[in-house]
C-alpha cells in the first residue's frame, strides 16, 4: 500500500522535471557565446543572440524570413559553388550525424568572413532538424597567414628568406627541365658594408638594408622573387627571363643603388653577378657560378655587374 501511494507522485513529478530540463537547455542556448542556428529544409527556424551578432542583424524580425543562401557568397574558396558544396556537407551530417568544415559566410551587411561550422543532425518526433554551431575564425586565419609569412620572410627587411628562395629555385629548375622555360638569377652584395656598420652603427646598417629592399622591390616585376641570402647579400629569381634581360636589369639596379641617397650613410654601391639556369643545373651549381662572378666583380673594383661563366652541360647518357 505504501508503494502504491508513492507511485502517482513520481509520475506527476516527471513533467515538471522535463520542463525544468528544457528550460535549462533553452537558457544555455540563449546564453551561449557561440552562434547557434536551427534549420529545417534550408530555412532558419531558431537562433540565439550570438547568431544575430555574428550575422550582423539588429533585432530578430528579418532572420526567420531569410534562407541560408542569403548568408553564403556565391562561391567558396577554390571557386566551388556554395549551394553544391553545402549540400554535400548536409548529406554528410544527415548520414553520419555531424559534419565539421570551414566556410565563407556573408554577414547581413555584405561582409564576407571565414567561419568554422559544426553541423549536427537533431532527431525530433516526426522530423529531423539541423543544428549549425558557427564560430568566426577570422583572427585564427590572420594568425595562420602571419605565421606562414614569417616562415618565408626575413624579419628585418621584409624580403623573402632563404627557405623561400630554395622553394623558388627548385620550381624554376623544374620549369626549365619540363617546359624549357628560361629563368635567371642575380646575386647582389653591398660594397664596403662593414665600414658602414663600424662608422655609423648597426642600427644605421639595418636601415640601409631596409631601404635597399624597398628600392629593389619598387623596380622588380611582380613574379620576381627578392630574397635575403645573408648579411648584406641578396639574391633575385627572375622567372621567364633570358640572360640579356637579366643583365640589363642588374645594370639598372646597380645604377639605382649608386644614385640613391641612403639615410644617415649617404651613397653606397653594390656589386652584382648574373646567371641563367641550365636544364641539368642544381641550386648549388647556380650559386657557385654567381659567387665566382661576384668575387671577380669585387676584385675588379666593385660597383660592377658581371656575367657568370656558362653552365657546364653534362652530356646525356645514351
Secondary structure, 3 states (H helix, E strand, C coil): CHHHHHHHHHHHHHHHHHHHHHHHHHHHHHHCCCEEEEEECCEEEEECHHHHHHCCCCCCCCHHHCEHHHHECCEECCCEEHHHHHHHHHHHHHHHCEEEEEEEEECCCCCEEEEEEEEEEEEECCEEEEEEEEEECHHHHHHHHHHHHHHCECCCCCCECHHHHHHHHHHHHHHHHHHCCCCEEEEEEECCHHHHHHHHCHHHHHHHHHHHHHHHHCCCCCCCEEEEEECCEEEEEECCCCHHHHHHHHHHHHHHHHHCCECCCECCCEEEEEEECCCCCCHHHHHHHHHHHHHHHHHCCCCCEEECCCCCCCCCCC
